Amino acid sequence: MCAADFTSSFGPLLLFHITSSGKTGLHVVTCFPSQRDIPIALFSVHMKHSLRYFLTATDGVPGFPEFISAATVDEVQVGYCDSNIKTVKPRQDWMRRLLEGDPEHLKWYYQKCLEEEHAFRAKINNFKQRLNLTQGPYILQRMNGCDWDNETGEIKGYNRYGFNGEDFLAVDLNNLTWTALKSQAVIIKLLWDDDKARLEYNKNYYNSECPVWLKNYGHQGRSFLQRTESPSVSLLQKTPSSVVSCHATGFYPDRAEIFWRKDGEEIHEGVEKGEILMNNDGTFQMSAELNISSIQPGGWRRYDCVFQLSGAGDDIIVTLDKSVIRTNWGKMHFCDVAVIVGVFWLRKCNGEETMYFLNAII
């Protein structure tokens, strides 16, 4: 089964490219097997699973690859390529074994890396021309893929573009149109809306093809993806009068909770929870801060921090105690940045734009 478009650097698709006239063309290449040829074994644990592709092209960013492509399954990076290495690198042993046993699969990924590099360069040039842009640098990104709930069967597909660090375009699979996420994107939206075949392909791929590949990869990597890793949990404090942060790091999967209790009951007042963030090794971290300004010294031990990990055994409980607090720690400052393998975004941090590089994956 062959597709009629290319919307990912990994998968059974064909490449599309933007011609000099701005129209979308097709470049036919080899095909992967149809859905009937792929062995499927469902995940045994109820959860929502994801297969996502992250592509980034740059123009005028020195010292960084002009093109990067990465694939993740359940937020774990499984494949990577860029314009410098000119090859595909499996990031997990199970994916490496899969590719070694299926050379055509690896060849497909390699072709997609090269072809998407050229396609993204064409898109940047097209954007520059149609948006009348004259001064760089320019950064074009795409995040596409699908989520699948193995209990309800619900499938959600998506294909989103970002340009120069801001959300730009997203496909609407229900109405078969593109949604401009910024006024500047309207001219591109109107152009892409004219390509009905591409929109139909998007609907078919994200609702049908993508989940098949997600289930296949989930079957191949199930022992790794369904593992549990317990974190180290520490109490951290910058100064004697500042908040106490209960910080858990190194856990997997990301289905976890962290909270503070008083006398065994969960409390919310004076507590600020942080988001779950990904570490460079594919595990996760999270924290919950407790304001201690109103807590009397004699009442500290009435408080404790609780970490709960889905699929794990007992909770991890740390009592609020000055003797176990690490005080020689400089508080980490997280700006509004999504930690995504192989991708960087421009985000606002204290009013200034900052560029974040995930160089650990290169």
Secondary structure, DSSP 8 states (H G I E B T S, - for coil): ---S----SSSS--EEEE-TTS-EEEE-------GGGS-----SS--EEEEEEEEEEEES-TTS-SEEEEEEETTEEEEEEETTT-S-EE-SHHHHHHHHT-HHHHHHHHHHHHHHHHHHHHHHHHHHHHTT--S--EEEEEEEEEEEETTT--EEEEEEEEETTEEEEEEETTTTEEEESSGGGHHHHHHHHT-HHHHHHHHHIIIIIHHHHHHHHHHHTHHHHT--B--EEEEEESSTTS-EEEEEEEEBSS-EEEEEEETTEE--TTEEE---EE-TTS-EEEEEEE--TT--GGGGGGEEEEEEETT-SS-EEEE--GGGEE-S-------S----TT---EEEETTEEEE---GGG-
